[in-house]
Amino acid sequence: MGKKVTVVGAGFYGSTTAQRLAEYDVFETVVLTDIIEGKPEGLALDLNQSRSIEGFETKVVGATTGVDGSGYEAIAGSDIVVITAGLPRKPGMSRMDLLGVNAKIVRGVAEQVAKHAPNAVVIVVSNPLDEMTALAQIATQFPKNRVIGQAGMLDTARFTHFVAEELNVPVGSVKTLTLGSHGDTMVPVPSRCTVDGKPLSDLLPAEKIEELVTRTRNGGAEVVALLKTGSAYYAPSAAAARMAKAVAEDSGEVMPVCAWVDGEYGISGVYLGVEAEIGATGARKVVITDLTETELAGLNEAAEAVRAKQADVAGM
């Protein structure tokens, strides 16, 4: 105990992430911030009142923040900061459509994090994910390993769910992996997918796997289209919270995340979805996995697409 984690943004994603982090009961304090006056304080009060029912001692603190930086003193000394701030997608919008508006928000938040929580590991979940992760690192000037993005955990979970549903097997028996970017250049890795240890390709025809890959790639848009207002938050918050827990516990767990790649897979100088060992310093190291030629080509394509956009956000 003794650890402090902050979630910036008290929308559905942020508040659900704060709830999951509090219920783990591994943190002393969870701070929830938002620019809507009273909202984070109200949610914190509500969450604290659930402590005796759910049996956790973690205290939740709510703080209203202003664009001028007021209120951010509540996050002082946080070990981990999860940035969910920004606008969610609406039906028909791509993640890239959010670039301009969310860049301004994320930069402002990142600068406050650097000021008040200079030793934090930052987990970015704002869209477009890969670009916002790069921007948060530029704005905080933190070492690149201490700024990571949540994407692969979610995309992999979606892929796993679709495979389990298709084969009517327990999700616990399915292992899948997605790399690349969070969006159109996502790279699901069928060669690393197994069901009860058997290769997925032995159980499903190639065209069916491709169908599930496409559904995974469009997983967020499918939820957005059904909800009509707002975007997914149960699975995304679970992914972000698990990453924060791995940091807090210095677990060394290998997770698919958006991390700085510098030479691995022959790719350099870009934030990209890869597997990384997660611990107290963020992404301890990128873990290289065997990929087929097609998968590696997809990863390189994702790197180039993200690189171009990350260069754009540097000036935002």
MARTOR-397709 format. One record per atom (N, C-alpha, C): z, y, x; residue in one letter. Coordinates in steps of 0.2 Angstrom, whole numbers, padded with zeros to 4 digits, always signed. Atoms other than C-alpha are relative to their C-alpha. Layout:
// MARTOR-397709
ZYXA;...
END
This chain:
// MARTOR-397709
+0000-0006+0004M;+0000+0000+0000M;+0000+0006+0004M;+0000-0006-0004G;+0000+0018+0005G;-0007+0003+0001G;+0007-0003-0001K;-0019+0020+0004K;-0001+0004-0006K;+0002-0005+0005K;-0026+0034-0006K;-0008+0000-0001K;+0008+0000+0001V;-0044+0033-0014V;-0001+0005-0005V;+0002-0005+0005T;-0053+0047-0023T;-0006-0002-0003T;+0006+0001+0003V;-0066+0045-0036V;-0002+0007-0003V;+0003-0006+0002V;-0077+0061-0038V;-0004-0001-0006V;+0004+0000+0006G;-0084+0063-0056G;+0004-0005-0005G;-0003+0004+0005A;-0075+0057-0071A;-0004-0002-0007A;+0004+0003+0006G;-0089+0051-0082G;+0001-0007-0001G;-0001+0007+0001F;-0091+0033-0088F;+0001-0004+0007F;+0000+0004-0007Y;-0095+0027-0070Y;+0006+0002+0004Y;-0006-0002-0004G;-0081+0037-0062G;+0006-0002-0003G;-0007+0001+0003S;-0067+0034-0074S;+0000-0008+0000S;-0001+0007+0000T;-0071+0015-0075T;+0001-0003+0007T;-0002+0002-0007T;-0071+0014-0056T;+0007+0001+0002T;-0008-0002-0001A;-0054+0023-0056A;+0004-0005-0003A;-0004+0005+0003Q;-0048+0010-0068Q;+0000-0006+0004Q;+0000+0007-0004R;-0054-0005-0058R;+0004+0001+0006R;-0003-0001-0006L;-0047+0003-0042L;+0008+0000-0001L;-0007+0000+0001A;-0030+0006-0050A;+0003-0007-0002A;-0002+0007+0002E;-0029-0012-0058E;+0000-0005+0006E;+0000+0005-0006Y;-0032-0020-0041Y;+0007+0000+0003Y;-0006-0001-0002D;-0015-0013-0037D;+0001-0001+0008D;+0000+0000-0008V;-0019-0011-0018V;+0001+0007+0003V;+0000-0007-0002F;-0019+0008-0018F;+0007+0003-0002F;-0005-0003+0003E;-0004+0019-0019E;-0002+0005-0005E;+0002-0005+0004T;-0014+0033-0027T;-0008-0001-0001T;+0007-0001+0002V;-0031+0034-0036V;+0000+0008-0003V;+0002-0007+0003V;-0037+0053-0038V;-0006+0000-0003V;+0006+0000+0004L;-0050+0056-0051L;-0001+0008-0001L;+0001-0007+0001T;-0058+0073-0051T;-0007+0001-0004T;+0006-0002+0004D;-0071+0082-0062D;+0000+0007-0001D;+0000-0007+0001I;-0077+0099-0066I;+0001+0002-0007I;-0001-0002+0007I;-0074+0098-0084I;+0008+0000-0001I;-0007-0002+0000E;-0057+0106-0086E;+0004-0005-0005E;-0004+0004+0004G;-0043+0094-0092G;-0002-0008+0000G;+0002+0007+0001K;-0054+0078-0093K;+0003-0005+0005K;-0003+0005-0005P;-0048+0070-0076P;+0007-0001-0001P;-0007+0001+0001E;-0030+0074-0080E;+0002-0004-0007E;-0001+0004+0006G;-0032+0067-0098G;-0001-0008+0001G;+0002+0007-0002L;-0040+0051-0091L;+0006-0003+0004L;-0006+0003-0004A;-0026+0049-0078A;+0006-0001-0004A;-0006+0001+0005L;-0013+0051-0091L;+0000-0007-0004L;+0002+0006+0004D;-0021+0038-0101D;+0001-0007+0004D;+0000+0006-0004L;-0023+0026-0087L;+0007-0002+0003L;-0007+0001-0002N;-0005+0028-0081N;+0004-0003-0005N;-0004+0003+0006Q;+0001+0023-0098Q;-0002-0007-0001Q;+0002+0007+0000S;-0008+0007-0096S;+0003-0005+0005S;-0003+0004-0006R;+0002+0002-0080R;+0005-0005-0002R;-0005+0005+0001S;+0016-0007-0088S;-0003-0006-0004S;+0003+0005+0003I;+0004-0017-0099I;-0004-0005+0005I;+0004+0004-0005E;-0008-0022-0085E;+0004-0002+0006E;-0004+0003-0006G;+0006-0024-0072G;-0002+0003+0006G;+0002-0003-0006F;+0000-0012-0059F;+0005+0007+0002F;-0004-0006-0002E;+0010+0002-0049E;-0004+0006+0002E;+0004-0005-0002T;-0004+0012-0043T;+0000+0006-0004T;+0000-0006+0005K;-0003+0030-0049K;-0007+0003+0000K;+0007-0003+0000V;-0018+0039-0055V;+0001+0008-0001V;-0001-0007+0000V;-0019+0058-0052V;-0007+0003-0002V;+0006-0004+0002G;-0032+0069-0061G;+0000+0007+0002G;+0000-0007-0003A;-0038+0085-0054A;-0007+0003-0002A;+0006-0004+0001T;-0050+0098-0061T;-0002+0004+0006T;+0002-0004-0006T;-0061+0105-0047T;-0006+0005-0003T;+0005-0006+0001G;-0072+0121-0047G;-0006-0001+0005G;+0006+0000-0005V;-0089+0123-0038V;+0002+0005+0006V;-0003-0004-0006D;-0079+0136-0027D;+0004-0004+0004D;-0005+0004-0004G;-0069+0121-0020G;+0007+0000-0003G;-0007+0000+0002S;-0054+0125-0030S;+0002-0007-0003S;-0002+0007+0003G;-0044+0109-0035G;-0001-0006+0005G;+0001+0005-0004Y;-0050+0099-0021Y;+0006-0002+0005Y;-0006+0002-0004E;-0033+0099-0012E;+0003-0006-0002E;-0002+0006+0003A;-0029+0085-0023A;-0002-0006+0004A;+0003+0006-0003I;-0040+0073-0013I;+0002+0000+0008I;-0002+0000-0007A;-0031+0078+0004A;+0002-0007+0003A;-0002+0006-0004G;-0030+0064+0016G;-0002-0007-0003G;+0003+0006+0003S;-0040+0051+0005S;-0003-0004+0006S;+0003+0005-0005D;-0044+0035+0015D;-0007-0001-0002D;+0006+0002+0003I;-0059+0032+0004I;-0002+0005-0006I;+0002-0005+0005V;-0069+0044-0007V;-0007-0003-0003V;+0006+0003+0003V;-0082+0037-0020V;-0003+0006-0004V;+0003-0005+0003I;-0094+0050-0025I;-0005-0002-0006I;+0004+0002+0006T;-0101+0047-0043T;-0003+0006-0003T;+0002-0007+0004A;-0104+0066-0047A;-0008+0000+0000A;+0008-0001+0001G;-0122+0070-0053G;-0002-0002-0007G;+0002+0002+0007L;-0132+0068-0069L;-0003-0007+0000L;+0003+0006+0001P;-0136+0051-0075P;-0007+0000-0003P;+0007+0000+0002R;-0154+0046-0080R;+0000+0000-0008R;+0001+0000+0007K;-0161+0048-0097K;-0006-0005-0001K;+0006+0004+0001P;-0174+0036-0105P;-0006+0003+0003P;+0007-0002-0003G;-0191+0037-0096G;+0001+0004+0007G;-0001-0004-0007M;-0183+0046-0080M;+0000-0006+0005M;-0001+0004-0006S;-0184+0038-0063S;+0006+0003+0003S;-0006-0002-0004R;-0170+0039-0051R;-0002+0006+0004R;+0002-0006-0004M;-0181+0051-0041M;+0000+0006-0003M;+0000-0006+0004D;-0182+0063-0055D;+0007+0004+0000D;-0006-0003+0000L;-0164+0067-0052L;+0001+0003+0007L;-0001-0002-0007L;-0167+0072-0033L;+0003+0007+0000L;-0002-0007-0001G;-0166+0091-0034G;+0007+0002-0003G;-0006-0002+0003V;-0152+0093-0046V;+0006-0003+0003V;-0005+0003-0003N;-0141+0080-0039N;+0002+0001+0007N;-0001-0002-0007A;-0144+0085-0021A;+0005+0006+0001A;-0005-0006-0001K;-0135+0102-0024K;+0007-0002-0002K;-0007+0002+0002I;-0120+0093-0033I;+0003-0004+0006I;-0003+0004-0005V;-0118+0080-0019V;+0001+0003+0006V;-0001-0004-0006R;-0120+0092-0005R;+0007+0004-0001R;-0006-0004+0001G;-0106+0103-0013G;+0006-0004+0001G;-0005+0005+0000V;-0095+0088-0015V;+0002-0002+0007V;-0001+0003-0006A;-0098+0081+0002A;+0003+0005+0005A;-0003-0006-0004E;-0093+0098+0010E;+0007+0000-0001E;-0008-0001+0002Q;-0076+0098+0001Q;+0003-0007+0003Q;-0003+0007-0002V;-0073+0079+0006V;+0001+0001+0008V;-0001-0001-0008A;-0076+0084+0025A;+0006+0005+0001A;-0005-0005-0001K;-0064+0099+0023K;+0007-0003-0001K;-0006+0003+0002H;-0050+0089+0014H;+0002-0007+0002H;-0001+0007-0002A;-0052+0071+0019A;-0004-0002+0005A;+0005+0000-0006P;-0060+0072+0036P;+0000-0007+0003P;+0001+0007-0003N;-0056+0053+0040N;-0002-0005-0005N;+0002+0004+0005A;-0062+0046+0024A;-0006-0004+0001A;+0007+0004+0000V;-0075+0032+0022V;-0003+0002-0007V;+0003-0003+0006V;-0087+0039+0009V;-0005-0005-0003V;+0004+0004+0004I;-0095+0028-0004I;-0004+0004-0005I;+0004-0004+0005V;-0110+0036-0013V;-0003-0004-0005V;+0003+0004+0006V;-0116+0030-0030V;-0005+0005-0004V;+0005-0005+0004S;-0126+0046-0036S;-0007-0002+0002S;+0007+0001+0000N;-0144+0044-0039N;-0004+0006+0002N;+0003+0006-0002P;-0157+0043-0031P;+0004-0002+0007P;-0005+0003-0005L;-0145+0032-0020L;-0001+0001+0007L;+0001+0000-0007D;-0153+0031-0003D;+0000+0007+0003D;+0001-0007-0002E;-0157+0049-0002E;+0007+0004+0000E;-0006-0004+0000M;-0140+0055-0008M;+0005-0003+0005M;-0005+0003-0005T;-0131+0043+0004T;-0002+0004+0007T;+0002-0004-0006A;-0141+0052+0018A;+0002+0007+0000A;-0003-0007+0001L;-0137+0069+0011L;+0007+0001+0001L;-0007+0000-0001A;-0119+0065+0011A;+0002+0000+0007A;-0001+0001-0007Q;-0119+0060+0029Q;-0002+0007+0003Q;+0002-0006-0003I;-0128+0076+0034I;+0005+0005-0002I;-0005-0005+0002A;-0116+0087+0024A;+0007-0001+0002A;-0007+0001-0003T;-0100+0079+0030T;+0000+0000+0007T;+0000+0001-0008Q;-0106+0076+0048Q;+0004-0005+0002Q;-0004+0006-0002F;-0096+0060+0047F;-0004-0005+0004F;+0004+0005-0003P;-0101+0046+0059P;-0004-0004-0005P;+0004+0004+0005K;-0115+0036+0050K;+0003-0006-0003K;-0003+0006+0003N;-0105+0020+0048N;+0005+0002-0005N;-0005-0002+0005R;-0092+0030+0038R;-0003+0002-0007R;+0004-0002+0007V;-0105+0035+0024V;-0004-0006-0002V;+0004+0006+0003I;-0112+0020+0014I;-0001+0001-0007I;+0002-0001+0007G;-0120+0019-0003G;+0000-0007-0003G;-0001+0006+0004Q;-0118+0007-0017Q;-0007-0001-0004Q;+0006+0002+0003A;-0134-0002-0022A;-0001-0007+0000A;+0001+0007+0000G;-0137-0019-0016G;+0005-0004-0003G;-0005+0004+0004M;-0121-0025-0023M;-0001-0001-0007M;+0001+0000+0007L;-0126-0020-0040L;-0007-0004-0002L;+0007+0004+0001D;-0145-0026-0039D;+0001-0007+0001D;-0001+0008-0001T;-0139-0043-0032T;+0004-0003-0006T;-0003+0002+0006A;-0127-0044-0046A;-0004-0001-0006A;+0005+0000+0006R;-0141-0041-0059R;-0004-0006+0001R;+0004+0006-0002F;-0152-0054-0050F;+0004-0006-0001F;-0004+0005+0001T;-0138-0066-0050T;+0001-0002-0008T;-0001+0001+0007H;-0135-0064-0069H;-0006-0002-0003H;+0007+0002+0003F;-0154-0065-0073F;-0001-0008+0001F;+0001+0007-0002V;-0155-0082-0063V;+0005-0004-0004V;-0005+0004+0003A;-0139-0089-0071A;-0002-0001-0008A;+0002+0000+0007E;-0145-0084-0089E;-0007-0005+0000E;+0007+0004+0000E;-0163-0092-0085E;+0002-0007+0000E;-0001+0007-0001L;-0156-0108-0079L;+0006-0003-0004L;-0005+0002+0004N;-0141-0108-0091N;+0006-0004+0005N;-0006+0002-0005V;-0128-0111-0076V;+0005+0005+0001V;-0005-0005-0001P;-0112-0103-0072P;-0002+0005+0006P;+0002-0005-0005V;-0114-0086-0062V;+0003-0002+0007V;-0003+0002-0006G;-0102-0093-0049G;-0004-0005+0004G;+0004+0004-0004S;-0115-0106-0044S;-0006+0003+0003S;+0007-0003-0002V;-0129-0094-0041V;+0002+0005+0006V;+0000-0005-0006K;-0131-0084-0024K;-0007+0003+0000K;+0006-0003-0001T;-0144-0071-0023T;+0001+0006+0005T;-0001-0006-0005L;-0148-0056-0012L;-0006+0005-0001L;+0005-0006+0001T;-0157-0039-0014T;+0001+0005+0006T;-0001-0005-0006L;-0161-0027+0001L;-0005+0005-0002L;+0005-0005+0001G;-0172-0012+0003G;+0003+0006-0004G;-0003-0006+0003S;-0170+0003-0008S;+0002-0001-0007S;-0002+0001+0007H;-0162+0006-0025H;-0005+0003-0004H;+0005-0003+0004G;-0177+0008-0035G;-0007-0004+0001G;+0007+0004+0000D;-0196+0004-0034D;-0001-0004+0006D;+0001+0004-0006T;-0195-0002-0016T;+0006-0005+0002T;-0005+0005-0001M;-0181-0014-0019M;-0003-0007+0002M;+0003+0006-0002V;-0183-0030-0010V;+0005-0006-0001V;-0004+0007+0001P;-0175-0046-0018P;-0003-0005+0005P;+0001+0005-0005V;-0174-0060-0006V;+0000-0007-0003V;+0000+0007+0003P;-0179-0076-0015P;+0002-0006+0005P;-0001+0005-0005S;-0178-0086+0001S;+0007-0001+0002S;-0007+0001-0001R;-0159-0083+0002R;+0003-0001-0007R;-0003+0001+0007C;-0156-0087-0017C;+0000-0008-0001C;-0001+0007+0001T;-0148-0104-0021T;+0004+0000-0006T;-0004+0002+0006V;-0140-0112-0036V;+0003-0007+0002V;-0004+0005-0003D;-0126-0124-0031D;-0003-0003+0007D;+0002+0002-0006G;-0133-0124-0014G;-0008-0002+0001G;+0007+0002+0000K;-0151-0129-0019K;-0004+0007+0000K;+0004-0006+0000P;-0165-0116-0015P;-0003+0001-0007P;+0002-0003+0007L;-0170-0106-0031L;-0007-0003-0001L;+0007+0002+0001S;-0188-0111-0027S;-0001-0007-0002S;+0000+0007+0002D;-0184-0129-0030D;+0001-0001-0008D;-0002+0001+0007L;-0178-0125-0048L;-0004+0004-0005L;+0004-0005+0004L;-0190-0111-0054L;-0007+0001+0003L;+0007-0001-0003P;-0209-0109-0052P;+0000+0008+0003P;+0001-0006-0004A;-0214-0094-0041A;-0001+0006-0005A;+0001-0005+0005E;-0220-0084-0056E;+0006+0002-0004E;-0006-0002+0003K;-0204-0085-0065K;+0005+0003+0004K;-0005-0003-0004I;-0194-0080-0050I;-0003+0007+0001I;+0003-0007-0001E;-0206-0065-0048E;+0001+0004-0006E;-0002-0003+0007E;-0203-0061-0067E;+0008+0003+0001E;-0007-0002-0001L;-0184-0061-0063L;+0001+0006+0005L;+0000-0005-0006V;-0187-0050-0047V;-0002+0007-0004V;+0002-0006+0003T;-0196-0037-0058T;+0005+0002-0005T;-0006-0002+0005R;-0182-0037-0071R;+0005+0003+0004R;-0005-0003-0004T;-0170-0034-0057T;-0001+0007+0002T;+0002-0006-0003R;-0180-0020-0050R;+0001+0005-0005R;+0000-0005+0005N;-0180-0012-0067N;+0007-0001-0004N;-0006+0001+0003G;-0162-0017-0071G;+0004+0006-0003G;-0003-0006+0003G;-0155+0000-0073G;-0004+0003-0005G;+0005-0003+0005A;-0170+0007-0083A;+0001-0004-0007A;+0000+0004+0006E;-0168-0008-0095E;+0007+0002-0004E;-0007-0002+0004V;-0149-0003-0099V;-0001+0007-0002V;+0001-0007+0003V;-0154+0016-0100V;-0004+0000-0006V;+0005+0000+0006A;-0168+0012-0112A;+0004-0002-0007A;-0003+0003+0005L;-0156+0002-0123L;+0006+0005-0003L;-0006-0005+0001L;-0141+0015-0122L;-0003+0006-0003L;+0004-0007+0002K;-0153+0030-0125K;+0004+0006+0002K;-0003-0006-0003T;-0139+0041-0119T;+0005-0003+0006T;-0004+0002-0006G;-0131+0039-0101G;-0003-0007+0003G;+0003+0006-0004S;-0134+0024-0089S;+0006-0005+0001S;-0005+0005-0001A;-0125+0008-0084A;+0006+0002+0004A;-0006-0002-0004Y;-0107+0009-0078Y;+0005-0006+0001Y;-0004+0006-0001Y;-0098-0008-0080Y;-0001-0003+0007Y;+0002+0003-0006A;-0108-0017-0067A;+0000+0004+0006A;+0000-0005-0006P;-0110-0002-0055P;+0007+0002+0002P;-0007-0001-0002S;-0092+0002-0056S;+0004-0006+0004S;-0003+0006-0003A;-0087-0016-0052A;-0002+0000+0008A;+0003+0001-0007A;-0099-0015-0036A;+0004+0005+0004A;-0003-0005-0004A;-0092+0002-0030A;+0008-0002+0001A;-0007+0002-0001A;-0074-0004-0033A;+0001-0005+0005A;-0001+0006-0005R;-0076-0020-0023R;-0002+0003+0007R;+0002-0003-0006M;-0084-0010-0009M;+0007+0004+0003M;-0005-0004-0002A;-0069+0002-0009A;+0006-0005+0002A;-0005+0005-0002K;-0057-0013-0009K;-0001-0003+0007K;+0001+0003-0007A;-0065-0021+0006A;+0001+0005+0006A;-0002-0005-0005V;-0063-0005+0015V;+0007+0001+0001V;-0007-0001+0000A;-0045-0003+0010A;+0004-0006+0004A;-0003+0006-0002E;-0041-0021+0015E;-0003-0002+0007E;+0004+0001-0006D;-0052-0020+0031D;-0002-0007+0000D;+0001+0007+0001S;-0058-0037+0025S;-0006-0003+0004S;+0005+0003-0004G;-0074-0038+0035G;-0005-0004-0004G;+0004+0004+0004E;-0083-0045+0020E;-0007+0002+0001E;+0007-0002-0001V;-0102-0045+0021V;-0003+0001-0007V;+0003-0002+0006M;-0110-0036+0007M;-0006+0004+0001M;+0006-0004+0000P;-0127-0029+0003P;+0002+0007-0002P;-0001-0007+0001V;-0125-0010+0004V;-0005+0004+0003V;+0005-0005-0003C;-0135+0006+0009C;+0004+0002+0006C;-0003-0002-0006A;-0131+0008+0027A;-0005+0003+0005A;+0005-0003-0005W;-0138+0017+0042W;-0002-0006+0005W;+0003+0006-0004V;-0150+0005+0051V;-0003+0003+0006V;+0003-0002-0006D;-0154+0008+0069D;-0002-0005+0005D;+0002+0005-0004G;-0164-0005+0077G;+0000-0007-0003G;+0000+0007+0003E;-0160-0020+0066E;-0007-0001-0004E;+0007+0001+0003Y;-0176-0028+0059Y;-0005+0004+0003Y;+0006-0004-0003G;-0186-0017+0070G;+0000+0007-0003G;+0000-0007+0004I;-0181-0002+0059I;+0005+0004+0003I;-0005-0004-0003S;-0173+0013+0065S;+0000+0007-0003S;+0000-0007+0003G;-0166+0030+0059G;+0000+0001-0007G;+0001-0001+0007V;-0164+0027+0041V;+0006-0003-0004V;-0004+0004+0004Y;-0152+0023+0027Y;-0004-0005-0004Y;+0004+0005+0003L;-0157+0007+0019L;+0004-0006-0002L;-0004+0006+0002G;-0151-0008+0009G;+0000-0006+0004G;-0001+0006-0005V;-0145-0021+0021V;+0006-0003-0001V;-0006+0003+0001E;-0131-0033+0022E;+0004+0003+0006E;-0005-0003-0005A;-0116-0026+0032A;+0007-0002-0001A;-0007+0002+0000E;-0099-0031+0037E;+0004+0007-0002E;-0004-0006+0003I;-0087-0019+0027I;+0007+0000+0002I;-0007+0000-0002G;-0070-0014+0034G;+0003+0007+0000G;-0003-0006+0000A;-0059+0001+0037A;-0004+0006+0003A;+0004-0005-0003T;-0072+0010+0047T;-0007+0001-0004T;+0006+0000+0004G;-0085+0008+0033G;-0004-0006+0002G;+0004+0005-0002A;-0100-0002+0039A;+0001-0002+0007A;-0001+0002-0007R;-0094-0011+0054R;-0006-0002+0004R;+0007+0001-0003K;-0111-0018+0058K;-0005-0003-0005K;+0005+0002+0004V;-0127-0022+0050V;-0001-0008+0002V;+0001+0007-0001V;-0129-0041+0048V;-0007-0002-0002V;+0008+0002+0000I;-0147-0048+0051I;+0000-0007-0003I;+0002+0007+0003T;-0153-0062+0040T;-0007-0002+0001T;+0007+0002+0000D;-0168-0072+0041D;-0004+0001-0006D;+0004-0002+0005L;-0182-0065+0031L;-0007-0003+0001L;+0007+0002-0001T;-0199-0072+0027T;-0005+0006+0002T;+0004-0006-0002E;-0214-0061+0033E;-0001+0005-0006E;+0001-0004+0006T;-0217-0055+0015T;+0006+0005-0001T;-0007-0004+0001E;-0198-0050+0013E;+0001+0006+0006E;-0001-0005-0005L;-0198-0041+0030L;-0005+0006-0001L;+0005-0005+0001A;-0214-0032+0026A;+0002+0005-0006A;-0003-0004+0005G;-0206-0026+0010G;+0006+0004+0002G;-0005-0004-0002L;-0191-0020+0019L;-0002+0006+0004L;+0003-0006-0004N;-0202-0010+0031N;-0003+0005-0004N;+0003-0004+0005E;-0211-0003+0016E;+0006+0005-0003E;-0006-0004+0003A;-0194+0002+0008A;+0002+0005+0005A;-0002-0005-0005A;-0189+0010+0025A;-0004+0006+0000A;+0004-0006-0001E;-0204+0021+0026E;+0000+0004-0006E;+0000-0004+0007A;-0203+0026+0007A;+0007+0005+0000A;-0007-0004+0000V;-0184+0031+0009V;+0000+0005+0006V;+0000-0004-0005R;-0187+0039+0026R;-0004+0007-0002R;+0004-0006+0002A;-0200+0051+0019A;+0004+0005-0005A;-0004-0003+0005K;-0188+0056+0005K;+0006+0003+0003K;-0006-0002-0003Q;-0173+0057+0016Q;-0001+0007+0004Q;+0002-0006-0004A;-0182+0070+0027A;+0000+0006-0005A;+0000-0005+0005D;-0184+0080+0011D;+0007+0003-0001D;-0006-0003+0003V;-0166+0081+0006V;+0004+0003+0006V;-0004-0003-0006A;-0160+0086+0024A;+0001+0008-0001A;-0001-0007+0001G;-0164+0104+0019G;+0002+0002-0007G;-0003-0001+0007M;-0157+0103+0001M;+0007+0003+0000M;
END
